[in-house]
Amino acid sequence: MPTYTYDPVSDPSADSGGTYAYGINGSNQVVGGYFLNHVEYGFLDTNGVFSTLTDPKATGGVTAASGINNSGQVVGTFVGADGYFGYHGFLYSGGTYTTLNDPSAANQTDAHGINDSSEVVGDYYSGGYHGFLYRGGNWTTLGAERGWPNLCIRHQQFRHSGRLFHR
């Protein structure tokens, strides 16, 4: 029977809003979000050293990191100056933030996972939620329109196997 180790993740910058881990890679780097004064900030935890990830286009710093691959590329979502529904995906790689907005999106793109081939999965909103695959600058819609929360992109399996599963 395998033995597992539980390591709590708590960003030292977080207040009572807490710390939430959303993704991990093969080197045990963890990404997620922590809350400070009711604002979510992204983080990268590398061997217990926390770095804040805040997309420079984020309004008030609102950023959440949700996936990381074995090269250390991070994907997530930030809220832009276009307001509450101005959710934008991002890719953080080599110290640079790249905004990911699905061209079919009416006002919201969320990046959830990234594999070791730098392929990104997530969802966008346009009259309903749709899954997407972003690969080499090209956007592919995954499946038919699904109402939230029925869309389920299994990015953990995608990250390891390269196969996508949705319902």
N, C-alpha and C positions, 0 to 999 in steps of 0.2 A: 504494500500500500504506500503511495507517495506521501511524503511529509511536506507540509506547507508552512511557510513563515508569514506571520501577520506583522506588518510594519505600519504603524499609524503615520499618516501624512498630515502635518499641521503647519501651514505657512506662518512664520513668526509675525508677519505683518497683519494677519487676520484679527478681526475683533470677534465679538460674540456671534457674528453672522456665519463664521466657520470657514472651513477649507473643504473643497470637493475635488477629488481626483477623477479625471475622465478618461485618461489614456496612459499607456505604459509601453515602452519599447523593450527590445531584447537586452539592452544594457541597464535596465531598471530605471531609466529616466522616466519621471512621472510628470504629466501635464494636467492642468485643471484650472480651477478658479478659487479665489478667496474673496471674502467680503470685508470691506473696511468702510465704515460710515454709510452703509446701505448701497455701496457701489461694488460691482464685481470686477476684479482684475484677474488676468491670466497669470499663471506661474509655470515655471519649469523647475523641477526638483532633480538635481544631479548629485547623488550621494549625500543628501541632506543639506545641500547648498541651494537655497531658493533664489530664483531670479524672476522678477516681475516681467510679464509680457503684456505690453499695452500698445496696441496698434496706434500709430501717431494720428490716424484719421478718426480715432474713437472720440465721441463726445463724452467729456467727463471721465475718460479712462475706461469706460465699460467695454471689457474684453473678456472672452472665455476661451481657453485653449482646450481642445477636445481630442486631438489625436497627434501621435508622434511616430515617426518611422525610425528604423535603425540608423539612418544617416543624421538624425536629429532635426529633420524638417518637421515643423509644427503647423497644424491647421486648427482653425477655430472660427469664432464669430465675434464681431464688434458692432456696436451701435454707432451709426454715423450721425452727422448733424441734421440729417433728414428726418429725425424723430424716432418715435417708438417703433414704427414698422420699417425703419431704415437699417435693418440687419444686413450685414455684409459678411461674406466669408473672407478669410485671409489665409495666406501661406507665409510662414516665417521661415526663411532659409538663409543661412550665412549672414545673419544680422540685418536682412532686408525683409520688409513686409510687402507682400503683393496682395492687392484686393482681388477677391474672386466673386464676381457677380454673374450668375447664370444669365445669358441674354434673354431667356424666356421668362425670367422672374418679373413680376409686377412690382414688388417692393421688398423682397426678402430672400436672402441666400444664406444658408448655414452650412459650413464645412464641418464634417464630423470625423472623418478618418482619412489616413494616407498610408499607402503601402510603400514597400522598398523600391518600387518603380516610379515613385512620385505621382501615382494616380490618386486622385482625391474623390471621395464620395461624400454626399450630403443631401440636402433637400432645398427646394425653393418654393415660393408661394406665387401662384398665378391662378386665382379662382379656386384654389385647393392646393394641397401639398403634392409635390412630385419629387421623386428621387433623381439624382444626377450622378454622372461619372465625368470627371474632368481629367483628360489625359492629353498631354502634349499640346495644350492650347485649344483643344476641341472639347465641346460639351455634348454629352449624350444623355437624353432623358431616359430614365429607367422605369419601365412599366407604365400603366395607365394612371390617370389621376386617382389619388387616394386621399380620403379625408383624414385629418390628424385626429387621433394618434395612430391610425391604422398603418401608416407608412412606417416600415421598420427596415432600416438598412443595417445589416449586420456587418459593420465595418471591421470588427475584430477578426472575423473569419476571412474577410476580404484581405486584410493586412497580411495574413499568414498564407492563404491559399491562392489569392488572386481571383477567387470566385465571389460573386455577389449573391446575396439572398435577400428577398423582400417578400412581403405578403400583401 
